Amino acid sequence: MAILVTGGVAAGADSLFIEPNRPVLNRVTVPLRRLPEEFDGFTIAQLSDFHYDEHFSAVPIRTAVEIVNSLNPHLVVLTGDFVTEPFLGHRLHRNLKKAAEAAEPCGALLSKLKAEFGVMTVIGNHDGNTDPDRVKAILRSQGLPVMYDESHPLERGGKKLWIAGLDDNPDETDLIAALKKVPSDEAVVVLIHEPDTADFVSKYPVDLQLSGHSHGGQVRLPLIGAPYLPRLARKYPRGLRKVGGLTLYTNIGIGTIGVPVRLNCPPEVTLFTLRSVSA
């Protein structure tokens, strides 16, 4: 019995004090049929779901930034939830305003990210449920451009790779608006906070979707998996998937919400290496 108790205490301490503060690096190679050969080997680092809190997420955010910068990626993408909607936020407007201000210290840490093609950002549902205009304004003031139903091209050797970013509660109409400038034969990476939107994204000429939102459940139990997953992250909660012709990756995030615990689900930094199928 003493051994069981000791083991339980050790696991609890690890899930509260150690695992949440130690981001792991996942390297993922993604072949894309429409990727120009000029972009073969192009690297994208993804971070997501920061939920800034000076006690529980500042350390893993800082560590994740150090990891990313050591990788020298071509591009960094941030897929939302910089702040956390307060429990009583839907009732108390002042709480929402205060929660949005956490974007400032969060953005200050993330502004240290470095990449050849810079940083591209979308907001998440928690950002959108607090004060999205304030969150976006803070991030933009710190050199973190926020995309909102729009696309921007990256150019290499005269060829283009498009990055599209959708708002915090996307639907097909938002996607159509974001893709309106994109030639139908050019490769597209879409940044959307919620991964289960892949079901409609896969109907459009999009090659890769990068999402977060799920936190991987924060706790994963043997034989059971995650006891809880949020809406729009229950079908594709983590990792690499094929949804029709679309490649989807769900990053399990940096921060936590609710109880600040991670068990068998450490914070994640993802480095993608894109490969042209013809290369």
PyMOL commands that set and color helices and strands:
alter all, ss='L'
color gray80, all
select helices_A, chain A and resi 2-21+37-39+58-71+93-100+103-110+125-130+132-141+172-179+195-201+215-217
alter helices_A, ss='H'
color red, helices_A
select strands_A, chain A and resi 24-32+43-47+75-79+119-122+150-156+159-165+188-191+208-211+239-243+246-250+268-276
alter strands_A, ss='S'
color yellow, strands_A
deselect
rebuild
show_as cartoon
